[in-house]
Amino acid sequence: MGKVAMVTGAGSGIGKASALALAQAGYALVLAGRRQAALQAVASEIEAAGGTALAVATDVADPASVEKLFAAC
């Protein structure tokens, strides 16, 4: 199995930068954050560069949302 990283807040800012750096380092990414469109844009950027990413809208303050995140993985 390859390397996998989960990044919260991956739709913008430091989370996005971290996700892109991890993808460049060869990690498959699970992208979590509240805004699905922003997450999907980051996932598309990673995939266009040959990487793998799964975008999952998640509110980490909501336990049910976090459970859905892990179920999607």
ABEGO torsion letter per residue (X at the ends): XBBBBBBBGAABEAAAAAAAAAAAAGBBBBBBEABAAAAAAAAAAAAAAGBBBBBBBBBAABAAAAAAAAAAX
